[in-house]
Amino acid sequence: MRDFFSRTLQTTIVFLVIGGVMALALGGFFGSASNLFSGSMVSVQDWMSSRYIAIQEFLRAPRDMVVLRQRNAELEAEISRLQTQMIELQQQVAETQILSALVDFSRANPENTYMAAAVIGRDPSPFLHYVIINRGSSDGVLSGMPVVTNQGLVGRIDAVIADAARVQLITDPGSVVNIRLQNSETEALLAGSVTGDLALEMIPQDITIEPNDIVLTSGLGGGFPPDLIVGQVQNVRQRDYELFQIASVQTVVDFSRLEIVLVITNFRPVDIAPLAPETTP
Amino acid sequence: MHPWRLKQRPDMRNVIAIPVLILIVILQSAIVSRITLLSGSADLLLIVLAAWALQEQVDSSWHWAIFGGALIGFMSRLPWIIPLTAYLLEVLMAQILRKRVWQAPLLAMFTIIVFGTLVYHLMALLVLNLSGTRILLGEAIRVVSLPSILLNMLLAIPIYALVRDFANWLYPTAESI
C-alpha cells in the first residue's frame, strides 16, 4: 500500500515537472535552448533525409534509365515519322501549287487542249537536253506535240512508247524554233546549246532589238503553234562584219527543275519536208 | 539465294545482271542525270562497268556491257551503237589494265574512268556533229566532259567498294569463303 502511494507520487511529480517544463517552454522561457534543440533536430533530419533520397535514387536509377531510353527511342521514332509526314505534305503542297498554276494557264488559253504529265527522267547523255514524261501513246500523246508549262514553251515530243514519251527541250543543241519578237515583229531562229543557253539567230542587221523584248513562237514551219511565250531578250550582239545579229534569250522556265509539264494534244505538227526544194548534186 | 547455290548454276549469276542494270539505268535517268556540275553529269553505268570488269573472279563483264549499252541506247536520243561501243571499249580497257596494274585496282579504276568518259564523249560528239547538231569541241570538253570526269571520279571509290562486295557475294573466291 505504501509502495503504491510512493509510485503514484513519483509519477505525479514527473508529470508535473514535464508539464511545468512544457508550460515554461510554451511560454517562451526556454527560447534559446528550444531553438538550439529544434535546429539540431532539423539538421540531423535533413542529413538523414538527403542521404536516404540519394540512396533511393541510386537504387532506382538503372530502372529509370531503361524506361527513359525506351521512351527516348519511342519519341525519336515519332519525330522521324512526323518529319517524313511533313516532307510528304510539303511535296504535296508544292505539287498542288504547280498544278494550280497549270490549271490557271490552261483556263487562260482555252484554244488548246492540255494533258498534264510528270517528268520522270532525263536523257543519260549530258550533251542532250531531253526529258522523259510519264504519258505515252496510250494516253493519246503523239510525236511532235508541243510541251509547255505555265511559264512558257518547254519543247516538243520526240519519241513515244505506250506509257512514256521523250521530250526534246528547246535548250537542246539540236533544237531550232521559229520565233518572232513581239515588239519589232521580226522573225528569227531560236537555237539551243550544250550549256542550255538559248540564242536568237538570223536576225537582220537593220532590225533594232531591245533587251526585254518578248520572244514568241511564230508558227512558221508548222512545228509549234503560234504565240507561245518563249522568253525575253537578254542582250544583243551586233557586229558590223557579221551578216546577222545574235541575241541571247532568258526563259522563265527553269529547265533544271522541271516537274510537271503540259502536252498540247490538239496540235498536229505539219511535216513540210516534202515541200522543201530538193538539192541536186 | 545463297552464293553457293548460284555458283552451282552459273547461268543464274548472269541473270542477276538484268535487274541490277535496269536499276542502275533508272537511277541514272531519274536522279544522277539531274545532279550536274556545269553541264556535266556522272555516268553511273560507266563507273559500275569499270568496277565490275576489274574484279578478278568476274567473267560476265562483256554481257553487262552489252546489256547496259543496249538499255542506255534504248533510253537515250543518242544512236544505240554509241553507248554500246563505248561500254565495250571500256570493258576491253579494264580487261587489259586488270592484268597489268592488278596491284592497284583504284589506279586502274581512275584510269578507265578518265579514258572511258573521254572516249564515250568524243564518240557522242562526233556522231552528233555529223548528224547536224552543232556542238563545239572545246566548249563540250570544258563544260561537259571535264566536269563529268570529276563527278565520275568522286563516285568511283564508293561504287568500287560496293561492286567488289557484290562480286564477292556473287562469285565467292576461296579467300572470301
Contacts between the chains, C-beta under 8 A, distances in Angstrom:
chain1	res1	chain2	res2	distance
A	120	B	29	7.9
A	120	B	30	6.4
A	121	B	26	7.7
A	121	B	29	3.5
A	121	B	30	4.9
A	121	B	33	7.2
A	121	B	75	7.6
A	122	B	29	6.0
A	122	B	30	8.0
A	122	B	33	3.9
A	122	B	34	6.1
A	123	B	29	7.6
A	123	B	33	7.0
A	123	B	75	7.3
A	123	B	76	5.2
A	123	B	77	5.6
A	123	B	78	7.9
A	124	B	25	7.3
A	124	B	28	5.1
A	124	B	29	5.9
A	124	B	33	5.9
A	124	B	43	7.2
A	124	B	45	7.6
A	124	B	72	5.4
A	124	B	75	6.2
A	124	B	76	5.2
A	124	B	83	7.8
A	125	B	76	5.1
A	125	B	77	7.1
A	125	B	78	5.1
A	125	B	124	6.1
A	126	B	33	7.5
A	126	B	36	7.4
A	126	B	39	6.0
A	126	B	40	5.3
A	126	B	41	4.8
A	126	B	144	5.0
A	126	B	148	5.9
A	127	B	78	7.9
A	127	B	121	7.4
A	127	B	124	5.6
A	127	B	125	6.9
A	127	B	128	6.2
A	127	B	135	6.3
A	127	B	140	6.7
A	127	B	144	6.2
A	128	B	76	7.0
A	128	B	77	5.0
A	128	B	78	6.7
A	128	B	128	7.9
A	130	B	76	7.9
A	130	B	77	5.2
A	132	B	29	6.6
A	132	B	75	7.5
A	158	B	77	6.7
A	159	B	77	7.8
A	166	B	77	6.8
A	168	B	77	7.5
A	173	B	128	7.3
A	173	B	133	5.0
A	173	B	134	6.4
A	173	B	135	5.3
A	174	B	128	7.4
A	174	B	131	7.9
A	174	B	132	7.2
A	174	B	133	4.0
A	191	B	134	8.0
A	194	B	39	6.1
A	194	B	135	5.1
A	194	B	136	7.9
A	194	B	139	6.4
A	194	B	140	5.6
A	194	B	143	6.7
A	194	B	144	6.2
A	195	B	38	7.7
A	195	B	39	5.3
A	195	B	139	7.2
A	195	B	143	5.5
A	196	B	39	6.6
A	256	B	34	7.4
A	256	B	36	7.2
